[in-house]
Amino acid sequence: MSLDNKTALVTGSGRGIGRAVALKLAAAGAAVAVNDMDADSAENAAGEIRSRGGQAAAFRADITDLGQVEDMTGAVMDRFGRIDILVNNAGVPGASCLVQDTPPGAWDRTLAVNLTGVFYCCRSVLPIMIGQKSGRIVNIASLAARRISKLGGADYTASKYAVVGFSKHLAFEAAANGVTVNVVCPGATLTEMTREKTTEEFRRQVGEQVPLGRWLTPEEQADAVLFFAGDAAAMITGQVLEVEGGQLLGLAADYREDLARRVENNERNRKRF
Ligand SMILES: NC(=O)c1ccc[n+]([C@@H]2O[C@H](COP(=O)([O-])OP(=O)(O)OC[C@H]3O[C@@H](n4cnc5c(N)ncnc54)[C@H](O)[C@@H]3O)[C@@H](O)[C@H]2O)c1
């Protein structure tokens, strides 16, 4: 598949799934705007793309700040002249507390990054795609939006269900302008974030609960994004693709055991705020 002459903006692509997406879109020929709120990691990912012969530039912005998002969109247009693909990947795992112990500030932050940030980036980039009469938006939700979150709390689950609803609504609105909007829902994927949030023992248990037998890689999530960004998905919009090794097919973990782990996490996490 060729993405020659296309420009992609990938949020939160300094590390993890976003970085794998940025590298894969670049390998397919797209010029990539690497966004992250961490400037060093964005520079590093953009540098990696250039060292492999691709085109990329880093754009530091916090997607929860509309002013920063609009400045970033302007800077990407100044640098590359168009935006064909927007991948809303930046996300945070949230409070990982029980609802009664979730601090309102933590709730607000999770929704601000995982939902409002997606809205801000779409709001800012859509006029460009509408002007071009074409565009691809791929939003990264989570398997949390198909059941509930395993690692996060209700703030995370709610934010990811909302991303799916937002994406379906936008898919309807944007279709008349040749813009597609689709969602990838990753299952357990080994990234810096999941490594930071879990123990080796937990990762072993989760791996065993995946019918296909292991955690996914960021590159496997990136393959799904590449599909939605390419010609093969020209007539696909408003869809949700779960990339999760069959996790939704399996039986849920033992309820009492799962709840005990959540209470234990709650005790640890509530002390952080
Ligand atoms: N890893 C998984 O198992 C998994 C499962 C389901 C969904 N997801 C989703 O996939 C996406 C990527 O997850 P990951 O595991 O690669 O996470 P990660 O923490 O490894 O990477 C996320 C990146 O987003 C950036 N970011 C965070 N807040 C930002 C903001 N406000 N503005 C700009 N950048 C910001 C971070 O600096 C980081 O580089 C997230 O939306 C996450 O919810 C991940």
Ligand as a Chemical Component Dictionary entry (heavy atoms), coordinates in Angstrom:
data_LIG
# 
_chem_comp.id                   LIG 
_chem_comp.type                 NON-POLYMER 
_chem_comp.pdbx_formal_charge   0 
_chem_comp.three_letter_code    LIG 
# 
loop_
_chem_comp_atom.comp_id 
_chem_comp_atom.atom_id 
_chem_comp_atom.alt_atom_id 
_chem_comp_atom.type_symbol 
_chem_comp_atom.charge 
_chem_comp_atom.model_Cartn_x 
_chem_comp_atom.model_Cartn_y 
_chem_comp_atom.model_Cartn_z 
_chem_comp_atom.pdbx_ordinal 
LIG N1  N1  N 0  -1.337 -0.385 25.536 1  
LIG C1  C1  C 0  -2.543 -0.939 25.643 2  
LIG O1  O1  O 0  -2.694 -2.105 26.052 3  
LIG C2  C2  C 0  -3.763 -0.160 25.217 4  
LIG C3  C3  C 0  -4.992 -0.847 25.237 5  
LIG C4  C4  C 0  -6.126 -0.155 24.847 6  
LIG C5  C5  C 0  -6.040 1.157  24.422 7  
LIG N2  N2  N 1  -4.824 1.790  24.412 8  
LIG C6  C6  C 0  -4.803 3.183  23.956 9  
LIG O2  O2  O 0  -3.785 3.339  22.986 10 
LIG C7  C7  C 0  -3.256 4.675  23.071 11 
LIG C8  C8  C 0  -1.742 4.625  23.235 12 
LIG O3  O3  O 0  -1.450 3.858  24.398 13 
LIG P1  P1  P 0  0.041  3.421  24.769 14 
LIG O4  O4  O 0  -0.068 2.158  25.538 15 
LIG O5  O5  O -1 0.901  3.485  23.576 16 
LIG O6  O6  O 0  0.410  4.589  25.818 17 
LIG P2  P2  P 0  1.826  5.316  26.160 18 
LIG O7  O7  O 0  1.643  5.956  27.479 19 
LIG O8  O8  O 0  2.951  4.343  25.996 20 
LIG O9  O9  O 0  1.923  6.436  25.033 21 
LIG C9  C9  C 0  1.017  7.525  25.018 22 
LIG C10 C10 C 0  1.715  8.761  24.502 23 
LIG O10 O10 O 0  0.748  9.825  24.506 24 
LIG C11 C11 C 0  1.375  10.994 25.003 25 
LIG N3  N3  N 0  0.372  11.885 25.611 26 
LIG C12 C12 C 0  -0.314 11.695 26.765 27 
LIG N4  N4  N 0  -1.095 12.750 27.017 28 
LIG C13 C13 C 0  -0.907 13.620 26.005 29 
LIG C14 C14 C 0  -1.431 14.913 25.708 30 
LIG N5  N5  N 0  -2.299 15.508 26.540 31 
LIG N6  N6  N 0  -1.024 15.534 24.590 32 
LIG C15 C15 C 0  -0.122 14.950 23.753 33 
LIG N7  N7  N 0  0.422  13.737 24.000 34 
LIG C16 C16 C 0  0.035  13.092 25.112 35 
LIG C17 C17 C 0  2.384  10.491 26.038 36 
LIG O11 O11 O 0  3.421  11.453 26.277 37 
LIG C18 C18 C 0  2.897  9.207  25.378 38 
LIG O12 O12 O 0  4.022  9.451  24.560 39 
LIG C19 C19 C 0  -3.981 5.358  24.242 40 
LIG O13 O13 O 0  -5.077 6.103  23.743 41 
LIG C20 C20 C 0  -4.471 4.172  25.066 42 
LIG O14 O14 O 0  -5.594 4.507  25.843 43 
LIG C21 C21 C 0  -3.683 1.163  24.806 44 
# 
loop_
_chem_comp_bond.comp_id 
_chem_comp_bond.atom_id_1 
_chem_comp_bond.atom_id_2 
_chem_comp_bond.value_order 
_chem_comp_bond.pdbx_ordinal 
LIG N1  C1  SING 1  
LIG C1  O1  DOUB 2  
LIG C1  C2  SING 3  
LIG C2  C3  SING 4  
LIG C2  C21 DOUB 5  
LIG C3  C4  DOUB 6  
LIG C4  C5  SING 7  
LIG C5  N2  DOUB 8  
LIG N2  C6  SING 9  
LIG N2  C21 SING 10 
LIG C6  O2  SING 11 
LIG C6  C20 SING 12 
LIG O2  C7  SING 13 
LIG C7  C8  SING 14 
LIG C7  C19 SING 15 
LIG C8  O3  SING 16 
LIG O3  P1  SING 17 
LIG P1  O4  DOUB 18 
LIG P1  O5  SING 19 
LIG P1  O6  SING 20 
LIG O6  P2  SING 21 
LIG P2  O7  DOUB 22 
LIG P2  O8  SING 23 
LIG P2  O9  SING 24 
LIG O9  C9  SING 25 
LIG C9  C10 SING 26 
LIG C10 O10 SING 27 
LIG C10 C18 SING 28 
LIG O10 C11 SING 29 
LIG C11 N3  SING 30 
LIG C11 C17 SING 31 
LIG N3  C12 SING 32 
LIG N3  C16 SING 33 
LIG C12 N4  DOUB 34 
LIG N4  C13 SING 35 
LIG C13 C14 SING 36 
LIG C13 C16 DOUB 37 
LIG C14 N5  SING 38 
LIG C14 N6  DOUB 39 
LIG N6  C15 SING 40 
LIG C15 N7  DOUB 41 
LIG N7  C16 SING 42 
LIG C17 O11 SING 43 
LIG C17 C18 SING 44 
LIG C18 O12 SING 45 
LIG C19 O13 SING 46 
LIG C19 C20 SING 47 
LIG C20 O14 SING 48 
# 
